[in-house]
Amino acid sequence: MSNINNTISGLELAQIGWVVPDIHAAVKFLESALGIAGFPKPELVRAQDLAMTYYGKVVDCEWLTTQTYNGGTFIELIQPLSGQSMFHDYLARYPAGGIQHLAFRLPVSDFDRVTGDLREQGYTIMSEVDHPIARMAFFDTYKTMGVATEIMGITPEGWIAIGKMQKT
């Protein structure tokens, strides 16, 4: 049987997901202290609008998010607002915030193979999204990696959207 190292070794690190208590303060710090620019205005996201599951159920929760492309990787900031999700749980456990997940991307055609391999290894899916630009599954890999692992199966439309985001 494969292990998580073998499963993700051939995938591309695409995103660092950082859960924060104050998204505006985090953007200000990253821009002024670290020179990481290009964060657009934070957007409100509702899990129900994405049919995003949390341990198999679509729940009513909201958060703010923004992301920028920096040095080959997207940096995503997430500020939980209401309800319960993996982001809310993370901030409850770590009130100062921190890196909650690493996202690895691959063509959507390989999504079922990779996510199936992680499930066979005993990793639990915390959240899933089936979006026109990507299928996403967030695995509980905290004990193994210290963070959650997101697998992003990018659709043809998604590769176009990523290309546009990388140029802005």
KEFIMAR-803525 format. One record per residue (C-alpha): residue in one letter; residue number from 1; x, y, z. Coordinates in Angstrom, 2 decimals, decimal comma. Example, Ala and Ser with C-alpha at 12.3 -4.5 7.8 and 13.67 -1.06 7.14 Angstrom:
REM residues 2
<koldren code="A" pos="1" x="12,30" y="-4,50" z="7,80"/>
<koldren code="S" pos="2" x="13,67" y="-1,06" z="7,14"/>
//
This chain:
REM residues 168
<koldren code="M" pos="1" x="0,00" y="0,00" z="0,00"/>
<koldren code="S" pos="2" x="1,10" y="3,53" z="-0,76"/>
<koldren code="N" pos="3" x="1,68" y="6,22" z="1,88"/>
<koldren code="I" pos="4" x="0,89" y="9,91" z="1,85"/>
<koldren code="N" pos="5" x="4,47" y="10,80" z="0,85"/>
<koldren code="N" pos="6" x="4,16" y="8,69" z="-2,30"/>
<koldren code="T" pos="7" x="0,66" y="9,96" z="-3,02"/>
<koldren code="I" pos="8" x="1,47" y="13,68" z="-2,96"/>
<koldren code="S" pos="9" x="5,10" y="13,52" z="-4,17"/>
<koldren code="G" pos="10" x="4,11" y="13,88" z="-7,81"/>
<koldren code="L" pos="11" x="1,63" y="16,71" z="-7,23"/>
<koldren code="E" pos="12" x="2,24" y="20,43" z="-7,53"/>
<koldren code="L" pos="13" x="2,06" y="22,57" z="-4,38"/>
<koldren code="A" pos="14" x="-0,47" y="25,16" z="-5,43"/>
<koldren code="Q" pos="15" x="-1,64" y="27,03" z="-2,34"/>
<koldren code="I" pos="16" x="-0,97" y="27,80" z="1,29"/>
<koldren code="G" pos="17" x="-4,23" y="28,28" z="3,24"/>
<koldren code="W" pos="18" x="-3,82" y="30,57" z="6,23"/>
<koldren code="V" pos="19" x="-6,72" y="30,92" z="8,69"/>
<koldren code="V" pos="20" x="-6,64" y="34,26" z="10,52"/>
<koldren code="P" pos="21" x="-8,77" y="36,06" z="13,12"/>
<koldren code="D" pos="22" x="-8,59" y="39,40" z="11,19"/>
<koldren code="I" pos="23" x="-8,13" y="39,20" z="7,44"/>
<koldren code="H" pos="24" x="-7,53" y="42,93" z="7,04"/>
<koldren code="A" pos="25" x="-4,73" y="42,92" z="9,64"/>
<koldren code="A" pos="26" x="-3,19" y="39,86" z="7,99"/>
<koldren code="V" pos="27" x="-3,22" y="41,49" z="4,54"/>
<koldren code="K" pos="28" x="-1,70" y="44,67" z="5,97"/>
<koldren code="F" pos="29" x="1,08" y="42,69" z="7,67"/>
<koldren code="L" pos="30" x="1,86" y="40,54" z="4,62"/>
<koldren code="E" pos="31" x="1,94" y="43,58" z="2,34"/>
<koldren code="S" pos="32" x="3,90" y="45,97" z="4,58"/>
<koldren code="A" pos="33" x="6,22" y="43,67" z="6,52"/>
<koldren code="L" pos="34" x="6,83" y="40,93" z="3,97"/>
<koldren code="G" pos="35" x="6,19" y="42,70" z="0,67"/>
<koldren code="I" pos="36" x="3,55" y="40,18" z="-0,45"/>
<koldren code="A" pos="37" x="1,22" y="42,31" z="-2,55"/>
<koldren code="G" pos="38" x="-1,78" y="41,80" z="-4,77"/>
<koldren code="F" pos="39" x="-4,48" y="40,71" z="-2,34"/>
<koldren code="P" pos="40" x="-7,87" y="41,74" z="-3,72"/>
<koldren code="K" pos="41" x="-10,63" y="42,95" z="-1,42"/>
<koldren code="P" pos="42" x="-11,78" y="40,02" z="0,75"/>
<koldren code="E" pos="43" x="-14,91" y="38,26" z="-0,49"/>
<koldren code="L" pos="44" x="-17,71" y="36,74" z="1,56"/>
<koldren code="V" pos="45" x="-18,09" y="33,01" z="0,97"/>
<koldren code="R" pos="46" x="-21,02" y="30,88" z="2,09"/>
<koldren code="A" pos="47" x="-20,49" y="27,12" z="2,24"/>
<koldren code="Q" pos="48" x="-24,08" y="26,57" z="1,08"/>
<koldren code="D" pos="49" x="-23,44" y="28,56" z="-2,12"/>
<koldren code="L" pos="50" x="-20,62" y="26,14" z="-2,99"/>
<koldren code="A" pos="51" x="-22,44" y="23,06" z="-1,67"/>
<koldren code="M" pos="52" x="-19,28" y="22,64" z="0,41"/>
<koldren code="T" pos="53" x="-19,58" y="19,75" z="2,82"/>
<koldren code="Y" pos="54" x="-18,23" y="19,51" z="6,33"/>
<koldren code="Y" pos="55" x="-17,89" y="15,86" z="7,35"/>
<koldren code="G" pos="56" x="-20,43" y="14,92" z="4,69"/>
<koldren code="K" pos="57" x="-23,07" y="17,58" z="5,33"/>
<koldren code="V" pos="58" x="-23,57" y="21,00" z="3,77"/>
<koldren code="V" pos="59" x="-23,62" y="23,41" z="6,70"/>
<koldren code="D" pos="60" x="-24,55" y="27,05" z="7,05"/>
<koldren code="C" pos="61" x="-21,28" y="28,90" z="7,60"/>
<koldren code="E" pos="62" x="-19,54" y="31,99" z="6,24"/>
<koldren code="W" pos="63" x="-16,02" y="33,30" z="5,96"/>
<koldren code="L" pos="64" x="-14,05" y="36,03" z="4,25"/>
<koldren code="T" pos="65" x="-11,29" y="35,04" z="1,84"/>
<koldren code="T" pos="66" x="-8,70" y="36,61" z="-0,41"/>
<koldren code="Q" pos="67" x="-5,68" y="35,24" z="-2,19"/>
<koldren code="T" pos="68" x="-2,68" y="36,35" z="-4,17"/>
<koldren code="Y" pos="69" x="-0,14" y="34,63" z="-6,35"/>
<koldren code="N" pos="70" x="3,41" y="34,93" z="-5,04"/>
<koldren code="G" pos="71" x="6,54" y="33,13" z="-6,16"/>
<koldren code="G" pos="72" x="4,78" y="30,20" z="-7,79"/>
<koldren code="T" pos="73" x="2,22" y="29,57" z="-5,04"/>
<koldren code="F" pos="74" x="-1,12" y="31,10" z="-4,12"/>
<koldren code="I" pos="75" x="-1,45" y="32,46" z="-0,59"/>
<koldren code="E" pos="76" x="-5,04" y="32,26" z="0,60"/>
<koldren code="L" pos="77" x="-6,28" y="34,03" z="3,73"/>
<koldren code="I" pos="78" x="-9,48" y="32,85" z="5,41"/>
<koldren code="Q" pos="79" x="-11,32" y="34,57" z="8,27"/>
<koldren code="P" pos="80" x="-14,19" y="32,50" z="9,69"/>
<koldren code="L" pos="81" x="-17,31" y="34,56" z="10,46"/>
<koldren code="S" pos="82" x="-20,20" y="32,29" z="11,43"/>
<koldren code="G" pos="83" x="-21,28" y="28,68" z="11,59"/>
<koldren code="Q" pos="84" x="-18,97" y="25,69" z="11,75"/>
<koldren code="S" pos="85" x="-16,38" y="24,51" z="9,26"/>
<koldren code="M" pos="86" x="-12,82" y="23,23" z="9,26"/>
<koldren code="F" pos="87" x="-11,73" y="26,90" z="9,25"/>
<koldren code="H" pos="88" x="-13,85" y="27,72" z="12,29"/>
<koldren code="D" pos="89" x="-12,57" y="24,64" z="14,11"/>
<koldren code="Y" pos="90" x="-8,97" y="25,57" z="13,33"/>
<koldren code="L" pos="91" x="-9,35" y="29,11" z="14,68"/>
<koldren code="A" pos="92" x="-11,11" y="27,81" z="17,80"/>
<koldren code="R" pos="93" x="-8,12" y="25,55" z="18,43"/>
<koldren code="Y" pos="94" x="-5,50" y="28,15" z="17,44"/>
<koldren code="P" pos="95" x="-6,98" y="31,61" z="18,20"/>
<koldren code="A" pos="96" x="-3,96" y="33,44" z="16,75"/>
<koldren code="G" pos="97" x="-4,47" y="31,61" z="13,43"/>
<koldren code="G" pos="98" x="-1,90" y="29,92" z="11,25"/>
<koldren code="I" pos="99" x="-1,35" y="27,76" z="8,22"/>
<koldren code="Q" pos="100" x="-4,36" y="25,45" z="8,15"/>
<koldren code="H" pos="101" x="-3,85" y="23,63" z="4,85"/>
<koldren code="L" pos="102" x="-1,55" y="23,02" z="1,92"/>
<koldren code="A" pos="103" x="-3,23" y="22,52" z="-1,45"/>
<koldren code="F" pos="104" x="-1,84" y="20,29" z="-4,17"/>
<koldren code="R" pos="105" x="-3,22" y="20,46" z="-7,68"/>
<koldren code="L" pos="106" x="-3,52" y="18,04" z="-10,55"/>
<koldren code="P" pos="107" x="-5,75" y="17,57" z="-13,59"/>
<koldren code="V" pos="108" x="-9,31" y="16,65" z="-12,62"/>
<koldren code="S" pos="109" x="-8,87" y="13,35" z="-14,48"/>
<koldren code="D" pos="110" x="-6,51" y="12,16" z="-11,69"/>
<koldren code="F" pos="111" x="-8,64" y="13,47" z="-8,79"/>
<koldren code="D" pos="112" x="-10,51" y="10,24" z="-7,99"/>
<koldren code="R" pos="113" x="-7,31" y="8,17" z="-8,10"/>
<koldren code="V" pos="114" x="-5,41" y="10,44" z="-5,68"/>
<koldren code="T" pos="115" x="-8,30" y="11,05" z="-3,29"/>
<koldren code="G" pos="116" x="-9,16" y="7,34" z="-3,34"/>
<koldren code="D" pos="117" x="-5,55" y="6,51" z="-2,47"/>
<koldren code="L" pos="118" x="-5,65" y="8,90" z="0,52"/>
<koldren code="R" pos="119" x="-8,96" y="7,41" z="1,69"/>
<koldren code="E" pos="120" x="-7,49" y="3,90" z="1,43"/>
<koldren code="Q" pos="121" x="-4,64" y="5,08" z="3,67"/>
<koldren code="G" pos="122" x="-7,22" y="6,01" z="6,31"/>
<koldren code="Y" pos="123" x="-7,29" y="9,79" z="5,90"/>
<koldren code="T" pos="124" x="-10,71" y="11,33" z="6,57"/>
<koldren code="I" pos="125" x="-12,26" y="13,91" z="4,26"/>
<koldren code="M" pos="126" x="-13,23" y="16,97" z="6,27"/>
<koldren code="S" pos="127" x="-14,71" y="19,02" z="3,41"/>
<koldren code="E" pos="128" x="-15,47" y="18,65" z="-0,29"/>
<koldren code="V" pos="129" x="-16,43" y="21,03" z="-3,08"/>
<koldren code="D" pos="130" x="-17,41" y="20,22" z="-6,65"/>
<koldren code="H" pos="131" x="-16,96" y="23,51" z="-8,48"/>
<koldren code="P" pos="132" x="-16,86" y="24,23" z="-12,24"/>
<koldren code="I" pos="133" x="-13,15" y="25,13" z="-12,01"/>
<koldren code="A" pos="134" x="-12,06" y="22,38" z="-9,60"/>
<koldren code="R" pos="135" x="-13,05" y="19,44" z="-7,49"/>
<koldren code="M" pos="136" x="-11,59" y="19,88" z="-4,02"/>
<koldren code="A" pos="137" x="-11,20" y="17,52" z="-1,09"/>
<koldren code="F" pos="138" x="-9,68" y="18,53" z="2,26"/>
<koldren code="F" pos="139" x="-8,16" y="15,64" z="4,20"/>
<koldren code="D" pos="140" x="-7,41" y="15,50" z="7,92"/>
<koldren code="T" pos="141" x="-3,64" y="15,05" z="7,77"/>
<koldren code="Y" pos="142" x="-2,92" y="17,04" z="10,94"/>
<koldren code="K" pos="143" x="-1,24" y="14,12" z="12,77"/>
<koldren code="T" pos="144" x="0,94" y="13,29" z="9,77"/>
<koldren code="M" pos="145" x="1,77" y="16,74" z="8,37"/>
<koldren code="G" pos="146" x="0,66" y="19,26" z="11,00"/>
<koldren code="V" pos="147" x="-1,81" y="20,77" z="8,52"/>
<koldren code="A" pos="148" x="-4,79" y="19,64" z="6,47"/>
<koldren code="T" pos="149" x="-4,17" y="18,56" z="2,86"/>
<koldren code="E" pos="150" x="-6,31" y="19,86" z="0,02"/>
<koldren code="I" pos="151" x="-6,36" y="17,97" z="-3,26"/>
<koldren code="M" pos="152" x="-7,51" y="20,17" z="-6,14"/>
<koldren code="G" pos="153" x="-8,58" y="18,48" z="-9,37"/>
<koldren code="I" pos="154" x="-8,44" y="21,35" z="-11,86"/>
<koldren code="T" pos="155" x="-10,90" y="21,35" z="-14,79"/>
<koldren code="P" pos="156" x="-10,02" y="22,80" z="-18,21"/>
<koldren code="E" pos="157" x="-11,92" y="25,97" z="-17,21"/>
<koldren code="G" pos="158" x="-9,95" y="26,03" z="-13,98"/>
<koldren code="W" pos="159" x="-6,57" y="26,04" z="-15,76"/>
<koldren code="I" pos="160" x="-7,73" y="29,13" z="-17,68"/>
<koldren code="A" pos="161" x="-8,83" y="30,84" z="-14,44"/>
<koldren code="I" pos="162" x="-5,50" y="29,99" z="-12,77"/>
<koldren code="G" pos="163" x="-3,60" y="31,45" z="-15,71"/>
<koldren code="K" pos="164" x="-5,54" y="34,71" z="-15,38"/>
<koldren code="M" pos="165" x="-4,94" y="34,89" z="-11,60"/>
<koldren code="Q" pos="166" x="-1,22" y="34,32" z="-12,08"/>
<koldren code="K" pos="167" x="-1,00" y="37,30" z="-14,44"/>
<koldren code="T" pos="168" x="-2,76" y="39,80" z="-12,16"/>
//
